[in-house]
């Protein structure tokens, strides 16, 4: 089976621009990927702080230095 390469003429004679990262794509990436990952990290860090300070009576990370 032979694979045909797309012609440089475009689609049905129309010139189609190449894919590129736009400002809106970067905005949505930050909003829907980066912020949730950051929020989960903050929640996990807070949970680990509570567990280590309440159960083990130890300080955790920067809270030791600042507190």
N, C-alpha and C positions, 0 to 999 in steps of 0.2 A: 504494500500500500504506500503510495507516495504522498508526502505531505507538501502542500502548496504553501509557499511563503506569501505573506500579504504584500500586495503591490504598494509601491510608494505613492500611488495616486490617491490613496485614501479609501473611504468606504462609499461605494456607489458614486464615485467621482467627487465626493466632498473631502476636503482636507480636514483631517481630524488632528487636533493638537495632541502632543504627547502628554502622558501623565506627569503631573508635578505636584509637589507639596505646596498647598496654598495656605494662606493665613487661617482660613476657616478650618482646614484639616488639622493644622497645628493646634488651634483652639479646642476643637473637639477631642483631639488626642490628650491634651492636658486635662480637659474637663472629665472625660469618661475613662481614662486609663491612669494617668499620673495621680490625680487627686484621690481616687478610691484606694490605690495602693498605698499612698501616703497616710490616708486615714486609718487603714488597717494596721500599718506599722505603728502609728501613735497609740491605737487601742491596745495592740499587743504589748507595747512598751509599758503602758499604764497598768495593764493586767499583771505583767511580770513584776512591776514595782510593788503592787499591792501584795502579791503572793510572797515576794522575798521579804518585804518589811513586816507583814503580819504573821506569817507562818514561821519564818526563819530568823526574824529579828535582825536582819541585815539591811544595809543600805544598798541602793541600786544605781549604778552608773553616775550620771552627773548630780543626782540628788545627794550623793555622799559629799561631793566637793562643794556644792552650793549650800547645803543645809548644815 
